Amino acid sequence: MSGKTDSQNHIFSRAFQAMTFHILEKALPDADCPKALGRYLTSQFREVTGARTVIISHYTDGAAQYGQGLVCVEPERRRTIAESSQAVRLIRLISNSDTPMAWNTQQGSGEAETLLSELKSELSIGVPLKIGAINVGALLLLNLPDFRRIDEVVSLLGLMSTIVALVLRNSLLFEKQETIIQARTRELRDSNTKLEQSILKAREMADQAKNANQAKSDFLANMSHEIRTPMNGVIGMTSLLLDTNLDREQRDYVQTIESSAQALMHIINDLLDFSKIEAGKMELETLRFDLPAILKEVIDSISFKIVEKGLALHCSVDPALKAPVIGDPNRLRQVLLNLLNNAVKFTPAGEISVQATIRQKKHDQIEIFFSIKDTGIGIPVQRHKRLFKPFSQVDSSTTRQYGGTGLGLAICKQLVEVMGGQIGFKSQQGHGATFWFTITLPIADQHASSRATIPEPDVAAAAGQTIAAADYSHPATILLVEDNAINQEVTLFMLSKFGYQAQVAANGVEALQQLAQKTFDLILMDLQMPSLDGYDTTRAIRSSNHAYRNIPIIAMTANTMQGTIDKCLDIGMNDYIAKPVNARDLSQKIKAWLQRKDAGR
């Protein structure tokens, strides 16, 4: 009898051992589903112990969660047990215990036996599931079949309780972590969706801004053309009128008209320059030039205003600046002229001094320091921060008294910064102002070659010379391609005064017809014309097999945006002149290109 019992006990122990391994091998991988783990554990305990009902309950944050998660019983009693207050009380009783307990309702009459009787369970076992002092939950086995092995079952369950508790806790922690991960994943997914929507919105806004900027550029280009075209007539006609016999009163009137027109053109140029800089389309030329010559040109251009106001002018140039440099002389001239104009404008009496010195020299580059000092009205301290902001002046009375758009200094600042320099000032109200700026330029002598954005004819060689029909083997004849009647009249007057013969074509179609019938020495080409514009006309001329394919073409454009200028040069035009056309500039450009053409014969 004893041998048989030992054999049965051994088999029973082996069954518990196998169950333990199953729990460790199977339950842990399935820990991502606590309910599945509960079903697995209850089925294993029922199989090994023979209990009809197995309940596993767990604690969450210190509160018993019976009836949820890991409660598994036989199907026919599931609802009864799950809704039983007796089962809840038994779970709490087991959880408060430190060791496994066995109950027999036939032999005991305590609280547990009473509860078990109501649940109709004779032989039962309760096992607290703990990890150290941490209460994880409880295991309850109801209606065990054999009381003879109850002590062994209790002992084995006590040994297994920690493993079950660990598996249960891991499963619950894993589920909690998985819930957190899923929540975070949803948050990330939502964030990604919002981010994608934001990126899409940002792209749409960027496209809208780009389109708006392009629309603004197109608007400015069109407005420039539309304004410059009639201004060409106004300025051209007044220039021609000033060369006629006028009495003093008439000359004063005409000069007032010319001065007003030039002031309007200055405003238009400021607005266009500011727009180009703001849009990042300001491109600098790279040309060889002499700095002292630029300073002389600036001072000469403003000298009549200085004499008119009775001001004294002092100019000091570092002798070391005689060496040619590489940069954009036109933009440097613009900054100097703007600052000097301001000095003259805001100096009712006294003197103005201009200084250019070398601050430092590094290898093949020099940093040049410019300063323009005046003894004028000065600038109040409280207005200093506004000075370089666009559309701002010292105050509204300044605008009324002195005029201007308030863009001059803003443009100067941005031009200097585009050239890699700095600009600043110091001033005190009533004690004048000193504006300064620095730029760094390469020394031309140390560069084998330099790139010019626009082909530069030898204008200097032509300066002061008179080129008329008699200077050629045949009279110089120019084809003017222009659709505007007033501009035709103005330009023809200028060409006649220069001594040239000229013929008019109202569009590109007429120009090609006249080129096929007559020989011309040079073409002045408007860009915007009906039927065939200046671009397509130039393309047709350059791609033809006729002798006129190499004729010099100078664009006459009211659109001075860099893109327009580049396009003119790219399609084969030789040069350009901006409207309103300056008679002296037009004369010099025509002379230079006629000389070059004549020299090539």
C-alpha positions as CSV (number, residue, x, y, z in Angstrom):
1,M,0.0,0.0,0.0
2,S,2.8,2.3,0.9
3,G,4.7,1.6,-2.3
4,K,1.6,2.4,-4.4
5,T,1.0,5.6,-2.6
6,D,4.6,6.7,-3.0
7,S,4.3,5.9,-6.7
8,Q,1.1,7.9,-7.0
9,N,2.7,10.8,-5.1
10,H,5.7,10.7,-7.4
11,I,3.4,10.9,-10.5
12,F,1.5,13.7,-8.9
13,S,4.7,15.6,-8.2
14,R,5.9,15.1,-11.7
15,A,2.6,16.5,-13.0
16,F,3.1,19.6,-10.9
17,Q,6.7,19.9,-12.2
18,A,5.6,19.5,-15.8
19,M,2.9,22.2,-15.2
20,T,5.6,24.5,-13.8
21,F,7.7,24.0,-16.9
22,H,4.7,24.6,-19.1
23,I,3.9,27.8,-17.3
24,L,7.5,29.0,-17.7
25,E,7.8,27.9,-21.3
26,K,4.3,28.7,-22.6
27,A,2.7,31.2,-20.3
28,L,5.5,33.7,-20.4
29,P,5.5,34.0,-24.3
30,D,1.7,34.4,-24.1
31,A,2.0,37.2,-21.5
32,D,0.9,39.7,-24.0
33,C,-2.7,38.5,-23.3
34,P,-3.6,38.2,-19.6
35,K,-7.0,36.7,-20.3
36,A,-5.4,34.0,-22.5
37,L,-2.9,33.4,-19.7
38,G,-5.7,33.0,-17.2
39,R,-7.5,30.5,-19.4
40,Y,-4.3,28.5,-19.8
41,L,-3.4,28.5,-16.0
42,T,-7.0,27.5,-14.9
43,S,-7.1,24.7,-17.4
44,Q,-3.7,23.4,-16.2
45,F,-4.7,23.6,-12.5
46,R,-8.0,21.8,-13.3
47,E,-6.1,19.1,-15.2
48,V,-3.4,18.5,-12.5
49,T,-5.5,18.8,-9.4
50,G,-8.9,17.6,-10.7
51,A,-10.7,20.7,-9.3
52,R,-14.0,21.4,-11.0
53,T,-13.6,25.2,-10.6
54,V,-10.4,27.3,-10.6
55,I,-10.5,31.0,-10.0
56,I,-7.5,33.3,-10.5
57,S,-8.0,36.9,-9.4
58,H,-5.5,39.7,-9.4
59,Y,-4.9,43.0,-7.7
60,T,-4.4,46.3,-9.6
61,D,-3.0,49.2,-7.7
62,G,-3.9,47.6,-4.4
63,A,-7.6,46.9,-5.3
64,A,-9.0,43.4,-5.9
65,Q,-10.2,43.0,-9.5
66,Y,-12.4,40.0,-9.2
67,G,-14.8,39.3,-12.0
68,Q,-12.4,40.9,-14.6
69,G,-9.3,39.9,-16.5
70,L,-8.2,36.5,-15.1
71,V,-11.3,34.9,-13.7
72,C,-11.9,31.5,-15.3
73,V,-14.4,28.8,-14.1
74,E,-16.2,25.9,-15.7
75,P,-18.7,27.2,-18.3
76,E,-21.9,26.1,-16.5
77,R,-21.0,28.0,-13.3
78,R,-19.2,31.0,-14.8
79,R,-22.0,33.5,-14.2
80,T,-22.8,32.2,-10.8
81,I,-19.3,32.3,-9.5
82,A,-18.4,35.6,-11.3
83,E,-21.4,37.4,-9.6
84,S,-21.0,35.7,-6.2
85,S,-20.3,37.8,-3.2
86,Q,-19.1,34.7,-1.4
87,A,-16.3,34.2,-4.1
88,V,-15.3,37.9,-3.6
89,R,-15.0,37.5,0.1
90,L,-13.1,34.2,-0.3
91,I,-10.6,36.0,-2.6
92,R,-10.1,38.7,-0.1
93,L,-9.6,36.2,2.7
94,I,-7.0,34.3,0.7
95,S,-5.2,37.5,-0.4
96,N,-4.8,38.6,3.3
97,S,-3.2,35.2,4.1
98,D,0.5,34.5,4.0
99,T,0.3,30.8,3.3
100,P,-1.8,28.4,1.2
101,M,-4.9,27.0,3.1
102,A,-7.1,23.9,2.6
103,W,-10.8,23.7,3.7
104,N,-13.2,20.9,4.1
105,T,-16.8,21.9,4.7
106,Q,-17.5,18.4,6.2
107,Q,-15.1,19.0,9.1
108,G,-14.8,22.8,9.6
109,S,-17.2,25.6,10.5
110,G,-15.2,28.8,10.1
111,E,-15.9,31.8,7.8
112,A,-14.2,30.1,4.8
113,E,-16.2,26.9,5.3
114,T,-19.4,28.8,5.5
115,L,-18.7,30.7,2.3
116,L,-17.6,27.4,0.5
117,S,-20.8,25.7,1.7
118,E,-22.9,28.4,0.0
119,L,-20.8,27.8,-3.1
120,K,-21.5,24.0,-2.7
121,S,-17.8,23.1,-2.6
122,E,-16.7,20.5,-0.1
123,L,-12.9,20.4,-0.5
124,S,-11.2,23.6,-1.5
125,I,-7.7,25.2,-1.5
126,G,-6.8,28.9,-1.4
127,V,-3.3,30.1,-2.4
128,P,-2.1,33.8,-2.0
129,L,-0.1,34.9,-5.0
130,K,2.7,37.1,-3.7
131,I,6.1,38.3,-4.7
132,G,7.9,39.0,-1.5
133,A,5.6,41.3,0.4
134,I,3.7,42.4,-2.7
135,N,0.2,41.0,-3.0
136,V,-0.4,40.1,-6.7
137,G,-3.7,38.2,-6.4
138,A,-5.2,34.9,-5.3
139,L,-5.8,31.3,-6.6
140,L,-8.9,29.5,-5.5
141,L,-9.6,25.8,-6.3
142,L,-13.1,24.5,-5.6
143,N,-14.5,20.9,-5.4
144,L,-11.3,19.0,-5.3
145,P,-11.9,15.2,-5.8
146,D,-9.5,13.5,-3.3
147,F,-8.7,14.7,0.2
148,R,-6.0,12.1,0.8
149,R,-3.5,14.2,-1.2
150,I,-4.6,17.6,0.0
151,D,-1.4,18.3,2.0
152,E,0.8,17.5,-0.9
153,V,-1.3,19.6,-3.2
154,V,-1.2,22.6,-0.8
155,S,2.6,22.2,-0.4
156,L,3.2,22.0,-4.2
157,L,0.9,25.0,-4.8
158,G,2.8,26.9,-2.2
159,L,6.0,26.2,-4.1
160,M,4.4,27.2,-7.4
161,S,2.7,30.4,-6.1
162,T,5.7,32.6,-6.5
163,I,6.1,31.4,-10.1
164,V,2.5,32.0,-10.9
165,A,2.6,35.4,-9.2
166,L,5.6,36.4,-11.3
167,V,4.0,35.2,-14.5
168,L,0.8,37.0,-13.6
169,R,2.5,40.2,-12.6
170,N,4.7,40.1,-15.8
171,S,1.6,39.6,-17.9
172,L,-0.3,42.5,-16.2
173,L,2.8,44.8,-16.4
174,F,3.2,43.8,-20.0
175,E,-0.4,44.5,-20.7
176,K,-0.2,47.8,-19.0
177,Q,3.0,48.6,-20.9
178,E,1.4,47.5,-24.1
179,T,-1.6,49.7,-23.3
180,I,0.8,52.6,-22.8
181,I,2.7,51.8,-25.9
182,Q,-0.5,51.6,-27.9
183,A,-1.6,54.9,-26.5
184,R,1.7,56.5,-27.3
185,T,1.6,54.9,-30.7
186,R,-1.8,56.5,-31.3
187,E,-0.5,59.8,-30.0
188,L,2.5,59.5,-32.3
189,R,0.3,58.5,-35.2
190,D,-2.0,61.4,-34.5
191,S,1.1,63.7,-34.1
192,N,2.5,62.4,-37.4
193,T,-0.8,63.0,-39.1
194,K,-0.9,66.5,-37.7
195,L,2.7,67.0,-38.7
196,E,2.0,65.8,-42.2
197,Q,-1.0,68.1,-42.4
198,S,1.2,70.9,-41.1
199,I,3.9,70.2,-43.6
200,L,1.3,70.0,-46.4
201,K,-0.2,73.3,-45.1
202,A,3.3,74.8,-44.9
203,R,4.0,73.7,-48.5
204,E,0.7,75.1,-49.6
205,M,1.5,78.4,-47.8
206,A,5.0,78.3,-49.3
207,D,3.5,77.8,-52.8
208,Q,1.0,80.6,-52.1
209,A,3.8,82.8,-50.9
210,K,5.9,81.9,-53.9
211,N,3.0,82.6,-56.2
212,A,2.3,85.8,-54.4
213,N,5.9,86.8,-54.6
214,Q,5.9,86.0,-58.3
215,A,2.7,87.9,-58.8
216,K,4.2,90.8,-57.0
217,S,7.4,90.6,-59.2
218,D,5.2,90.4,-62.3
219,F,3.1,93.3,-61.1
220,L,6.2,95.4,-60.4
221,A,7.7,94.5,-63.7
222,N,4.5,95.4,-65.5
223,M,4.0,98.6,-63.5
224,S,7.7,99.5,-64.1
225,H,7.1,99.1,-67.8
226,E,3.8,100.9,-67.8
227,I,5.2,103.9,-65.8
228,R,8.6,104.0,-67.5
229,T,7.2,104.1,-71.0
230,P,5.3,107.4,-70.5
231,M,8.2,108.7,-68.3
232,N,10.5,108.1,-71.2
233,G,8.4,110.5,-73.2
234,V,8.2,113.1,-70.4
235,I,12.0,113.1,-69.6
236,G,13.0,112.7,-73.3
237,M,10.9,115.5,-74.5
238,T,12.0,117.8,-71.7
239,S,15.6,117.0,-72.4
240,L,15.1,117.9,-76.1
241,L,13.1,121.0,-75.2
242,L,15.9,122.2,-73.0
243,D,18.2,122.1,-76.0
244,T,16.0,124.6,-77.9
245,N,15.9,128.3,-77.6
246,L,13.9,129.1,-74.5
247,D,13.5,132.3,-72.6
248,R,14.4,132.3,-68.9
249,E,10.8,131.7,-67.7
250,Q,10.2,128.9,-70.1
251,R,13.5,127.2,-69.2
252,D,12.6,127.4,-65.5
253,Y,9.3,125.7,-66.2
254,V,10.9,122.9,-68.2
255,Q,13.6,122.4,-65.6
256,T,10.9,122.0,-63.0
257,I,9.1,119.4,-65.1
258,E,12.4,117.6,-65.6
259,S,13.3,117.7,-61.9
260,S,9.8,116.4,-60.9
261,A,10.1,113.6,-63.4
262,Q,13.6,112.6,-62.1
263,A,12.2,112.6,-58.6
264,L,9.4,110.3,-59.6
265,M,11.9,108.0,-61.4
266,H,14.0,107.9,-58.2
267,I,10.9,106.7,-56.2
268,I,10.1,104.1,-58.8
269,N,13.8,102.8,-58.8
270,D,13.8,102.7,-54.9
271,L,10.6,100.6,-54.9
272,L,11.9,98.2,-57.5
273,D,15.3,97.9,-55.8
274,F,13.6,97.2,-52.4
275,S,11.4,94.6,-54.0
276,K,14.3,92.8,-55.7
277,I,16.3,92.8,-52.4
278,E,13.3,91.6,-50.4
279,A,12.7,88.8,-52.9
280,G,16.3,87.7,-52.8
281,K,16.7,88.5,-56.5
282,M,19.4,91.2,-56.2
283,E,22.4,90.0,-58.1
284,L,25.7,91.7,-58.0
285,E,27.9,92.3,-61.0
286,T,31.6,91.4,-61.0
287,L,33.5,94.1,-62.8
288,R,36.9,95.7,-62.6
289,F,36.7,99.4,-61.6
290,D,38.7,102.3,-60.1
291,L,37.3,103.4,-56.7
292,P,38.5,107.0,-57.0
293,A,36.8,107.4,-60.3
294,I,33.5,106.1,-58.7
295,L,33.8,108.7,-55.9
296,K,34.5,111.4,-58.4
297,E,31.4,110.5,-60.5
298,V,29.2,110.5,-57.3
299,I,30.5,113.9,-56.2
300,D,30.3,115.4,-59.7
301,S,26.7,114.2,-60.0
302,I,25.7,116.0,-56.8
303,S,28.0,119.0,-57.0
304,F,25.4,121.3,-58.4
305,K,23.2,120.7,-55.3
306,I,26.1,121.4,-53.0
307,V,26.9,124.7,-54.8
308,E,23.2,125.6,-54.9
309,K,23.0,125.3,-51.0
310,G,26.3,127.0,-50.5
311,L,27.9,124.0,-48.7
312,A,31.6,123.2,-48.4
313,L,32.7,119.7,-49.5
314,H,35.8,117.9,-48.4
315,C,36.9,114.5,-50.0
316,S,39.7,112.4,-48.7
317,V,40.8,109.2,-50.5
318,D,43.5,106.8,-49.2
319,P,46.3,106.9,-51.9
320,A,46.6,103.1,-51.5
321,L,43.1,102.9,-53.1
322,K,44.4,103.8,-56.5
323,A,44.7,100.1,-57.5
324,P,41.7,98.7,-59.4
325,V,39.3,96.4,-57.5
326,I,36.7,93.8,-58.4
327,G,33.1,94.3,-57.5
328,D,29.8,95.9,-58.4
329,P,30.6,99.6,-59.1
330,N,26.9,100.5,-59.8
331,R,25.6,99.3,-56.4
332,L,28.6,100.9,-54.6
333,R,27.8,104.1,-56.5
334,Q,24.1,103.8,-55.5
335,V,25.0,103.5,-51.8
336,L,27.5,106.4,-51.9
337,L,25.1,108.6,-53.9
338,N,22.2,107.8,-51.5
339,L,24.2,108.6,-48.4
340,L,25.7,111.8,-49.9
341,N,22.2,112.9,-51.1
342,N,20.9,112.5,-47.6
343,A,23.8,114.5,-46.2
344,V,23.1,117.3,-48.6
345,K,19.3,117.1,-48.1
346,F,19.5,117.4,-44.3
347,T,22.3,120.0,-44.1
348,P,21.0,123.5,-44.5
349,A,24.4,125.1,-43.9
350,G,27.9,124.1,-43.1
351,E,30.0,121.3,-44.7
352,I,30.1,117.7,-45.8
353,S,33.1,115.5,-45.8
354,V,33.6,112.2,-47.6
355,Q,36.4,109.8,-46.6
356,A,37.5,106.4,-48.0
357,T,40.4,104.5,-46.3
358,I,41.8,101.0,-46.1
359,R,40.9,99.5,-42.8
360,Q,42.9,96.3,-43.4
361,K,44.5,94.3,-46.1
362,K,44.5,90.5,-46.3
363,H,46.3,88.7,-49.1
364,D,44.5,89.8,-52.3
365,Q,41.6,91.6,-50.6
366,I,41.1,95.0,-48.9
367,E,38.5,96.1,-46.4
368,I,37.5,99.6,-47.3
369,F,35.9,102.0,-44.8
370,F,33.7,104.8,-46.1
371,S,32.3,107.7,-44.1
372,I,30.0,110.6,-45.0
373,K,29.9,113.3,-42.3
374,D,27.7,116.4,-42.3
375,T,26.9,119.3,-40.0
376,G,23.1,119.1,-40.6
377,I,20.1,118.7,-38.4
378,G,21.1,115.4,-36.9
379,I,18.9,112.5,-35.6
380,P,17.2,112.3,-32.2
381,V,18.4,109.4,-30.1
382,Q,14.9,108.0,-29.8
383,R,14.7,107.7,-33.6
384,H,17.9,105.8,-34.1
385,K,16.3,102.3,-34.1
386,R,13.9,103.2,-36.9
387,L,16.5,104.6,-39.3
388,F,17.3,101.6,-41.4
389,K,13.7,100.2,-41.4
390,P,11.9,100.5,-44.7
391,F,9.3,103.2,-45.2
392,S,10.5,105.0,-42.1
393,Q,12.0,108.5,-41.6
394,V,12.9,110.5,-38.5
395,D,9.3,111.7,-38.2
396,S,6.3,112.6,-40.4
397,S,7.4,116.3,-40.6
398,T,10.7,115.1,-42.2
399,T,8.7,113.4,-45.0
400,R,6.6,116.6,-45.5
401,Q,9.6,118.9,-45.5
402,Y,12.3,116.8,-47.3
403,G,10.2,114.3,-49.2
404,G,11.3,110.7,-50.1
405,T,9.9,107.2,-49.6
406,G,11.9,106.3,-46.5
407,L,13.5,103.4,-48.5
408,G,16.9,104.9,-49.2
409,L,18.7,103.9,-46.0
410,A,16.9,100.5,-45.9
411,I,18.2,99.8,-49.5
412,C,21.7,101.0,-48.5
413,K,21.8,98.6,-45.5
414,Q,20.6,95.7,-47.6
415,L,23.0,96.4,-50.5
416,V,26.0,96.7,-48.1
417,E,25.1,93.5,-46.4
418,V,24.6,91.7,-49.8
419,M,28.2,92.9,-50.6
420,G,29.3,91.3,-47.4
421,G,29.8,94.6,-45.4
422,Q,28.4,96.5,-42.5
423,I,26.7,99.9,-42.2
424,G,26.1,102.2,-39.2
425,F,25.9,105.8,-38.0
426,K,26.3,108.1,-35.1
427,S,24.4,111.3,-34.7
428,Q,23.0,113.8,-32.2
429,Q,20.1,116.1,-32.9
430,G,21.4,119.5,-33.9
431,H,25.0,118.3,-34.3
432,G,25.0,116.6,-37.7
433,A,25.4,112.9,-38.5
434,T,28.1,110.5,-39.7
435,F,27.1,107.5,-41.8
436,W,29.7,104.8,-42.4
437,F,29.9,101.4,-44.1
438,T,32.6,98.8,-44.9
439,I,33.0,96.4,-47.8
440,T,35.7,94.0,-48.7
441,L,36.8,93.8,-52.3
442,P,39.4,91.7,-54.2
443,I,42.3,93.6,-55.7
444,A,42.0,93.4,-59.5
445,D,45.8,93.2,-60.2
446,Q,45.9,89.8,-58.5
447,H,43.2,88.3,-60.7
448,A,44.0,86.9,-64.1
449,S,40.5,87.5,-65.3
450,S,37.1,88.8,-64.1
451,R,33.6,88.0,-65.1
452,A,31.3,90.7,-66.3
453,T,27.6,90.1,-66.1
454,I,27.0,92.5,-69.1
455,P,29.5,92.8,-72.0
456,E,31.2,96.2,-71.5
457,P,32.2,98.0,-74.8
458,D,35.1,100.4,-74.6
459,V,33.0,103.4,-73.6
460,A,35.9,105.2,-72.2
461,A,37.7,105.2,-75.5
462,A,34.7,106.7,-77.2
463,A,34.1,109.4,-74.5
464,G,34.4,112.9,-75.8
465,Q,34.4,111.8,-79.5
466,T,31.8,112.7,-82.1
467,I,30.7,109.8,-84.3
468,A,28.5,110.9,-87.1
469,A,27.7,109.6,-90.6
470,A,30.9,111.1,-91.9
471,D,33.0,108.9,-89.7
472,Y,31.9,105.8,-91.6
473,S,32.4,104.8,-95.2
474,H,28.6,105.1,-95.4
475,P,26.1,107.1,-93.2
476,A,25.3,105.2,-90.0
477,T,21.8,104.0,-90.1
478,I,19.8,102.7,-87.1
479,L,16.6,100.7,-87.1
480,L,14.4,101.7,-84.2
481,V,11.9,98.9,-83.3
482,E,9.4,100.5,-81.0
483,D,5.5,100.4,-80.9
484,N,4.9,103.5,-78.7
485,A,4.4,106.6,-80.8
486,I,5.8,109.0,-78.2
487,N,8.9,106.9,-77.6
488,Q,9.4,106.7,-81.4
489,E,9.3,110.5,-81.6
490,V,11.6,111.0,-78.6
491,T,14.2,108.5,-79.7
492,L,14.1,109.7,-83.3
493,F,14.8,113.3,-82.1
494,M,17.8,112.0,-80.1
495,L,19.2,110.0,-83.0
496,S,18.8,112.9,-85.3
497,K,20.7,115.1,-82.8
498,F,23.5,112.5,-82.6
499,G,23.8,112.7,-86.4
500,Y,22.3,109.3,-87.3
501,Q,19.8,108.3,-89.9
502,A,17.0,106.3,-88.4
503,Q,14.1,104.2,-89.5
504,V,11.1,103.0,-87.4
505,A,9.5,99.6,-87.3
506,A,6.4,99.3,-85.1
507,N,6.9,95.6,-84.2
508,G,9.1,92.6,-84.9
509,V,7.4,91.6,-88.1
510,E,8.0,95.0,-89.7
511,A,11.6,95.0,-88.4
512,L,12.3,91.6,-90.2
513,Q,10.8,93.0,-93.3
514,Q,12.9,96.1,-93.3
515,L,16.1,94.2,-92.4
516,A,15.5,92.0,-95.6
517,Q,15.2,95.2,-97.7
518,K,17.8,97.5,-96.3
519,T,21.2,97.4,-94.5
520,F,21.3,98.8,-91.0
521,D,24.3,99.4,-88.7
522,L,22.6,98.9,-85.4
523,I,19.1,98.0,-83.9
524,L,17.5,99.6,-81.0
525,M,15.0,96.9,-79.9
526,D,11.9,97.4,-77.6
527,L,10.8,94.3,-75.8
528,Q,7.1,94.4,-75.4
529,M,5.4,94.8,-78.8
530,P,2.4,93.4,-80.6
531,S,2.6,90.7,-83.3
532,L,6.2,89.8,-82.6
533,D,8.0,91.0,-79.4
534,G,11.7,92.0,-79.0
535,Y,12.7,88.5,-77.7
536,D,11.3,86.5,-80.6
537,T,12.5,89.2,-83.1
538,T,16.1,88.9,-81.8
539,R,15.9,85.1,-81.9
540,A,14.7,85.3,-85.5
541,I,17.6,87.6,-86.4
542,R,20.3,85.5,-84.7
543,S,19.0,82.3,-86.2
544,S,18.7,83.6,-89.8
545,N,21.2,83.0,-92.6
546,H,21.1,86.6,-93.7
547,A,24.0,89.1,-93.4
548,Y,22.1,91.0,-90.7
549,R,22.3,88.1,-88.2
550,N,25.4,89.7,-86.5
551,I,24.1,93.2,-86.3
552,P,24.5,94.8,-82.9
553,I,21.2,94.9,-81.0
554,I,20.7,97.2,-78.0
555,A,17.5,96.4,-75.9
556,M,15.5,99.4,-74.9
557,T,13.5,98.2,-71.9
558,A,11.2,99.7,-69.3
559,N,11.6,96.5,-67.3
560,T,14.9,96.6,-65.4
561,M,14.4,93.4,-63.3
562,Q,17.6,91.3,-63.4
563,G,15.7,88.4,-65.0
564,T,14.7,90.6,-68.0
565,I,18.3,91.8,-68.4
566,D,19.7,88.3,-68.3
567,K,17.1,87.1,-70.8
568,C,18.1,89.9,-73.2
569,L,21.7,88.8,-73.1
570,D,21.0,85.1,-73.2
571,I,19.0,85.3,-76.5
572,G,21.8,87.3,-78.2
573,M,21.2,91.0,-77.6
574,N,24.5,92.8,-77.1
575,D,23.5,95.4,-74.5
576,Y,20.6,97.2,-73.0
577,I,19.5,100.6,-71.9
578,A,16.7,101.3,-69.4
579,K,13.8,103.6,-70.1
580,P,13.5,106.5,-69.5
581,V,16.4,106.7,-71.9
582,N,19.2,109.1,-70.9
583,A,20.5,110.9,-74.0
584,R,24.1,110.8,-72.9
585,D,24.0,107.0,-72.1
586,L,22.2,106.2,-75.4
587,S,24.8,108.2,-77.3
588,Q,27.7,106.5,-75.6
589,K,26.3,103.0,-76.1
590,I,25.6,103.6,-79.8
591,K,29.0,105.1,-80.3
592,A,30.8,102.2,-78.6
593,W,28.9,99.5,-80.5
594,L,29.3,101.3,-83.9
595,Q,33.0,101.6,-83.2
596,R,33.3,97.9,-82.4
597,K,31.3,97.0,-85.5
598,D,33.3,99.3,-87.7
599,A,36.6,97.9,-86.3
600,G,35.5,94.4,-87.1
601,R,35.0,95.0,-90.8
